Amino acid sequence: MTQHKILLVDDEPAFRELASRWLANQDYHVKTAGSLEDARHALASFDADLVLLDLSMPPHFDPQITLDSMADFDGRPVIIITGHADRDLALKAVALGAWDFIAKPIDPDMLAVVVRRAITKTTLERELNQLKQSTKQPEGAAAYIGHSASTQKVRALVERIAPTDVRVLVTGPSGTGKEVISKTLHDLSHRAVKPFVSVHCGAIPADLLESELFGYVKGAFTGAEKDKAGLLSLADGGTLFLDEIGEMPLAMQVKLLRVLQEGTFFPVGGREQKHIDIRVISATNANLLEKVHEGSFREDLYYRIKGVNIETQSLAERLEDVPVLLQAFLSRLQNQQDKKLQLSSEAVQWFRDQTWPGNVRELKNALESVASICPQGQITMEDIQLLYPNVQRTNQTVNRFPDTEETLDEQVKALEIRLIHHALEKSQGNRTQAAKQLGISRQGLIKKIERYGL
């Protein structure tokens, strides 16, 4: 068990010696100080769980000065010790935040009870705070989870540009967290208290997209029985997120360009110009420059939305993020299902070995599916094989002992060649990723390829 730390502050050397010896016999780690100044210095290197503080301390021997010093103890519980059983001082000490008050001569049994209660409460509060922190959803740029170099670069860029109003274009494959990045940009901006309005440009039919964005007035078309505010108006003061902007029809691109240039628009069927103040963040998995060259995306709009480009990578290019993502998703599932969930090391390795063409979204869905059929809370390869019948256990190949007359060196060579071929095939020839799967450096892999003439 953890040995709890107590700082004893008293100007009487004999009392410090006797009390510290008695507390040490109670299995506490005790440090002493003869003045308030010594106590402050001691706390710089001694993280006390509790402070025992004499009320009358040199050089002033003024109880009020001692009481005022409690703020220096950073919220640690303080038990006041005094040679005067003064009820008014006791009440004042407690009102100022002292845990309790005990008078000299001190009854060791009473001190034991008071100290134990104070430390128990402090320990419980600390554990509760740690539990809250561990189950809290990632906030800020940390919501984009991972520790790979590319992920850290994205987080650093998000933190840098979020407080500004610069327009952002987030590009990358589907399922790599483009909307997470966009929402984080909004949450870290001065517009965070205003709406974040998301529009999937490919999910709304072309003939409805204009009325959805701009809104309409009563009588603008059949069925328009009353005025309706569009998504642009709803986002006023906040952030408009245009997802898959590469799928926006050309006619709509022209109208959006005017909004970005002038900050104004007309509702469908309306003659009253509306003014809005929005930050626009766009996202796409398409190559917009190629679409510009093809004529399906306006070049002037491209440069309007591309203030800063944040590019996400496929999960196959940052497989080192998989264990971190798994842990974050497991924590969320535990909160939702109110049960403990763990992954066996073999299951983690299986998740780590997949290429995940659907990226983080596919990884998350796969984990949720496997967790849903896991009866005991420990996700194993048996659970994975129920949903993925073709899965082979990760150690089957390595654990086979073929009946052969080949030497150990020859068998090791054959096994290495087979594993290298398998890793290169899974990584589609990417030697860096293959080396990561094999647990060796890229240079080490190249040397083995050259040695075996692969």
Summary of the structure (lengths in Angstrom):
residues: 454
radius of gyration: 32.5
end to end distance: 55.6
largest distance: 94.2
contacts: 1300
relative contact order: 0.07
helix: 51%
strand: 13%
